[in-house]
Amino acid sequence: MRFAIQLASQCEVALTFLHISHILRPTSWNETMYVTHEKDELDTKREALDQFVEDVYKSREIEPTNYTCIVKISPFPDSTILDYAADHKFDYICISTRGAGTYDKLFGTTTSNLINQSSVPVIAVPGTYRATKLSTVLYASDLSRLDELKRVVDFARPLSAAVELLHFHQLNEPVIDADIIGMAIQKQTDYPVAVQLKPRHLVNMLTEDIETVINAQKPSVLIMFTTQNDGFFSRLFGAGKSIDYSFLTTIPLLVFSKDHASKK
């Protein structure tokens, strides 16, 4: 919520705060009893969400502008979020992560499922996030599709945020000249994009290489693209590996789907 509010404070963004709740139904209740109970619970949860959002705005000392609070009843939060976002044509889904450690502990089942399934880009925000001005965007690229930059720029431009393309190459690979990459970038966008080329560390995982750059540069947002059919982390880190994803907890991560990259 802090990230979403900060984003909306820097550009004209309408926010919807969506809460998914599952209301259990005692087997002894008839339909009338349950419908009455469900309505009462919905009203209570809407009031609680309204107050919670209002309190967060006050704590940030930001005047509320264009936002809506919605409560949905469903035992399936993943599909409910996906359907609601698609039906209402949202530009981004913003959801929290859960700390450091293994795949499920860090991202949680809902967040990881959204990253792997959503046609709407997902912003995963660490619970430790403290709102600051969004001023720099780090785009980690494999250079296979520079047309991805159009979506990166679409996010960065309204914020007047600086964009830096980060590419790691293997030590035994030929290094593409940064000027050549720069000329290719100019064919994709008129927005200024800095290029940073770095060799992969002999021992480090890719996550550790990216973490090193994040710790040194402290960008506001990290952007990645994923092929969802392969699975985001299985493709990026290798299936079956239990590794520390702690670098992802330090800054918000915006994930675009390669499968849908050309459709926007």
C-alpha positions as CSV (number, residue, x, y, z in Angstrom):
1,M,0.0,0.0,0.0
2,R,2.8,2.4,0.8
3,F,4.3,1.7,-2.7
4,A,1.0,2.1,-4.5
5,I,0.3,5.4,-2.7
6,Q,3.8,6.7,-3.4
7,L,3.3,5.8,-7.1
8,A,0.0,7.6,-7.3
9,S,1.4,10.6,-5.5
10,Q,4.0,11.1,-8.4
11,C,1.7,10.6,-11.4
12,E,-2.0,10.4,-12.2
13,V,-2.8,6.8,-11.1
14,A,-6.2,5.6,-9.9
15,L,-5.9,3.1,-7.1
16,T,-8.1,0.2,-6.1
17,F,-7.4,-1.5,-2.8
18,L,-8.8,-5.0,-3.2
19,H,-9.3,-7.3,-0.2
20,I,-10.2,-11.0,-0.8
21,S,-11.9,-12.7,2.1
22,H,-13.3,-16.2,2.6
23,I,-16.4,-16.4,4.9
24,L,-16.9,-19.9,6.3
25,R,-20.4,-21.3,6.3
26,P,-21.4,-23.6,9.2
27,T,-23.0,-26.7,7.9
28,S,-26.0,-26.2,10.2
29,W,-27.0,-22.9,8.6
30,N,-29.6,-22.6,5.9
31,E,-29.2,-20.3,2.9
32,T,-31.1,-17.3,4.5
33,M,-28.9,-17.4,7.7
34,Y,-25.7,-17.5,5.6
35,V,-26.7,-14.7,3.3
36,T,-27.5,-12.5,6.3
37,H,-24.2,-13.3,7.9
38,E,-22.3,-12.8,4.7
39,K,-23.8,-9.3,4.2
40,D,-22.9,-8.3,7.8
41,E,-19.3,-9.6,7.4
42,L,-19.0,-7.7,4.1
43,D,-20.1,-4.5,5.6
44,T,-17.7,-5.0,8.5
45,K,-14.8,-5.8,6.2
46,R,-15.5,-2.8,4.0
47,E,-15.5,-0.5,7.0
48,A,-12.2,-2.0,8.2
49,L,-10.6,-1.6,4.8
50,D,-11.8,2.0,4.4
51,Q,-10.4,2.8,7.8
52,F,-7.1,1.0,7.2
53,V,-6.5,2.8,3.9
54,E,-7.4,6.1,5.5
55,D,-4.9,5.5,8.3
56,V,-2.1,4.6,5.8
57,Y,-2.7,7.9,3.9
58,K,-2.6,9.8,7.2
59,S,0.7,8.1,8.2
60,R,2.2,9.1,4.9
61,E,0.8,12.7,5.2
62,I,-0.5,12.4,1.7
63,E,-3.9,13.8,0.7
64,P,-6.1,10.9,-0.6
65,T,-7.1,11.5,-4.2
66,N,-8.6,8.9,-6.7
67,Y,-9.0,5.6,-4.9
68,T,-11.6,2.9,-4.4
69,C,-11.9,0.1,-1.8
70,I,-13.3,-3.2,-2.8
71,V,-14.0,-6.4,-0.8
72,K,-14.6,-9.7,-2.6
73,I,-15.7,-12.9,-1.0
74,S,-13.9,-16.0,-2.4
75,P,-12.0,-19.0,-1.2
76,F,-9.6,-18.6,-4.2
77,P,-7.7,-15.3,-3.9
78,D,-5.4,-16.0,-6.8
79,S,-8.1,-16.5,-9.5
80,T,-10.2,-13.7,-8.0
81,I,-7.4,-11.2,-8.2
82,L,-6.6,-12.3,-11.8
83,D,-10.2,-12.1,-12.9
84,Y,-10.8,-8.8,-11.3
85,A,-7.7,-7.2,-12.7
86,A,-8.4,-8.5,-16.2
87,D,-12.1,-7.6,-16.1
88,H,-11.3,-4.0,-15.0
89,K,-8.3,-3.6,-17.3
90,F,-5.8,-2.6,-14.6
91,D,-2.3,-1.6,-15.7
92,Y,-0.6,-3.2,-12.7
93,I,-1.2,-5.5,-9.8
94,C,0.6,-4.5,-6.6
95,I,1.0,-7.2,-3.9
96,S,3.3,-7.8,-1.0
97,T,6.1,-10.3,-0.4
98,R,6.8,-12.1,2.8
99,G,10.4,-11.7,3.8
100,A,13.5,-13.6,2.8
101,G,14.2,-17.3,2.3
102,T,12.7,-20.0,0.2
103,Y,10.4,-19.5,-2.8
104,D,7.1,-19.8,-0.9
105,K,8.3,-17.9,2.2
106,L,9.5,-14.9,0.2
107,F,6.7,-14.6,-2.3
108,G,3.9,-16.5,-0.8
109,T,1.7,-18.8,-2.9
110,T,-0.6,-16.0,-4.1
111,T,2.2,-13.7,-5.2
112,S,4.2,-16.4,-7.0
113,N,1.0,-17.6,-8.7
114,L,0.2,-14.1,-9.9
115,I,3.7,-13.7,-11.3
116,N,3.5,-17.0,-13.2
117,Q,-0.1,-16.5,-14.5
118,S,-1.1,-12.9,-14.7
119,S,-1.3,-11.1,-18.0
120,V,-1.3,-7.9,-16.0
121,P,2.2,-6.9,-14.8
122,V,2.8,-7.7,-11.1
123,I,4.7,-5.5,-8.7
124,A,5.9,-7.5,-5.7
125,V,6.7,-5.2,-2.8
126,P,8.7,-6.3,0.2
127,G,7.2,-5.9,3.6
128,T,10.2,-3.9,4.7
129,Y,9.6,-1.3,2.0
130,R,9.5,2.3,3.2
131,A,8.1,4.8,0.7
132,T,10.6,7.2,-0.9
133,K,10.4,9.1,-4.2
134,L,10.5,6.7,-7.2
135,S,13.4,8.1,-9.2
136,T,15.4,5.2,-10.8
137,V,14.4,2.0,-12.6
138,L,16.8,-0.9,-13.1
139,Y,15.8,-3.1,-16.0
140,A,17.6,-6.5,-16.0
141,S,17.7,-7.7,-19.6
142,D,19.1,-10.7,-21.5
143,L,19.1,-8.5,-24.6
144,S,16.9,-11.0,-26.5
145,R,14.0,-8.5,-26.9
146,L,14.8,-4.8,-26.7
147,D,11.1,-4.1,-27.6
148,E,10.5,-4.8,-23.9
149,L,11.9,-1.4,-23.3
150,K,8.7,0.2,-24.5
151,R,6.9,-1.2,-21.4
152,V,9.8,-0.3,-19.1
153,V,9.6,3.3,-20.4
154,D,5.8,3.3,-20.1
155,F,6.3,2.8,-16.4
156,A,9.2,5.1,-15.9
157,R,8.1,8.1,-18.1
158,P,5.2,9.4,-15.9
159,L,7.5,9.3,-12.9
160,S,10.3,11.1,-14.8
161,A,12.5,8.2,-13.5
162,A,15.9,7.4,-14.9
163,V,16.2,4.0,-16.7
164,E,19.2,1.8,-16.7
165,L,19.5,-1.4,-18.6
166,L,21.6,-4.0,-16.8
167,H,23.0,-7.0,-18.7
168,F,25.3,-9.8,-17.4
169,H,27.4,-11.7,-19.9
170,Q,29.2,-15.0,-19.4
171,L,33.0,-14.8,-19.3
172,N,33.3,-16.9,-22.4
173,E,30.8,-14.9,-24.4
174,P,31.7,-12.1,-26.8
175,V,30.9,-8.7,-25.3
176,I,28.5,-6.5,-27.3
177,D,29.7,-2.9,-27.4
178,A,27.6,-0.6,-25.3
179,D,27.4,1.9,-28.1
180,I,25.8,-0.7,-30.4
181,I,23.3,-1.5,-27.7
182,G,22.6,2.2,-27.3
183,M,21.9,2.6,-31.0
184,A,19.5,-0.4,-30.9
185,I,17.8,1.2,-27.9
186,Q,17.2,4.5,-29.8
187,K,15.2,2.5,-32.4
188,Q,12.9,1.4,-29.7
189,T,12.4,4.6,-27.6
190,D,13.3,8.2,-27.4
191,Y,13.5,8.0,-23.7
192,P,17.1,8.1,-22.3
193,V,18.3,4.7,-21.2
194,A,21.8,4.1,-19.7
195,V,23.5,0.8,-20.4
196,Q,25.5,-1.2,-17.9
197,L,27.3,-4.4,-19.1
198,K,28.8,-6.6,-16.5
199,P,30.5,-10.0,-16.5
200,R,28.9,-12.9,-14.6
201,H,30.8,-13.8,-11.4
202,L,32.6,-17.2,-11.7
203,V,30.9,-18.5,-8.5
204,N,27.9,-16.3,-7.8
205,M,24.4,-17.1,-8.7
206,L,22.7,-14.6,-11.0
207,T,20.7,-13.4,-8.0
208,E,23.9,-12.5,-6.2
209,D,25.2,-10.6,-9.2
210,I,22.0,-8.6,-9.4
211,E,22.0,-8.1,-5.6
212,T,25.5,-6.6,-5.8
213,V,24.3,-4.0,-8.3
214,I,21.2,-3.2,-6.3
215,N,23.2,-2.7,-3.1
216,A,25.6,-0.3,-4.9
217,Q,23.0,1.7,-6.9
218,K,19.9,1.4,-4.8
219,P,17.3,1.7,-7.6
220,S,13.7,2.5,-6.8
221,V,12.3,-0.5,-8.8
222,L,13.8,-3.6,-10.4
223,I,12.1,-4.7,-13.6
224,M,12.2,-8.2,-15.1
225,F,10.4,-10.1,-17.9
226,T,9.5,-13.7,-17.6
227,T,8.2,-16.5,-19.8
228,Q,5.3,-17.7,-17.7
229,N,5.0,-21.2,-19.3
230,D,8.4,-22.0,-18.0
231,G,7.8,-20.6,-14.5
232,F,9.6,-17.5,-13.4
233,F,12.0,-18.8,-10.9
234,S,12.6,-22.2,-12.4
235,R,13.7,-20.4,-15.6
236,L,15.7,-17.7,-13.9
237,F,17.4,-19.7,-11.1
238,G,17.1,-23.4,-12.1
239,A,14.4,-25.8,-11.0
240,G,14.7,-27.4,-7.6
241,K,17.3,-25.1,-6.2
242,S,16.7,-23.7,-2.7
243,I,18.6,-20.4,-2.7
244,D,18.4,-17.1,-0.8
245,Y,16.3,-14.5,-2.7
246,S,16.9,-11.9,-0.1
247,F,18.0,-9.3,-2.7
248,L,14.4,-9.2,-3.9
249,T,13.2,-8.1,-0.5
250,T,15.1,-4.8,-0.6
251,I,13.3,-3.1,-3.4
252,P,10.0,-3.6,-5.3
253,L,10.1,-6.0,-8.2
254,L,8.0,-5.3,-11.3
255,V,7.5,-8.5,-13.4
256,F,6.2,-8.3,-17.0
257,S,5.2,-11.4,-18.9
258,K,7.1,-12.0,-22.1
259,D,4.0,-13.9,-23.3
260,H,2.0,-10.7,-23.2
261,A,4.8,-8.2,-23.8
262,S,3.8,-7.5,-27.5
263,K,0.0,-7.3,-26.8
264,K,0.0,-3.9,-24.9
